[in-house]
Amino acid sequence: MSGEEQQNGKWAPWWIYVPVILGSNYVKQYLVQDLPVAVNAVITLVLVGTLFLIITVVYRSMRRVDR
């Protein structure tokens, strides 16, 4: 992500998304390790999409408060 994109405040920095998504995926793998691969993949896609949305909404709402 370039500095210009970073300054507009639309997206949280990558270092916020990565640990949250990796950590939650690690916990998910522990909890659903016995499910079929297809089900696991669907759960992963929903989990990552939801976390991405939540992180972005929280980040944008925090940026609005600062302004």
Sequence and secondary structure as in RCSB ss.txt:
>XXXX:A:sequence
MSGEEQQNGKWAPWWIYVPVILGSNYVKQYLVQDLPVAVNAVITLVLVGTLFLIITVVYRSMRRVDR
>XXXX:A:secstr
  HHHHHT SS  HHHHHHHHHHHHHHHHHHSTTS HHHHHHHHHHHHHHHHHHHHHHHHHHHHHH 
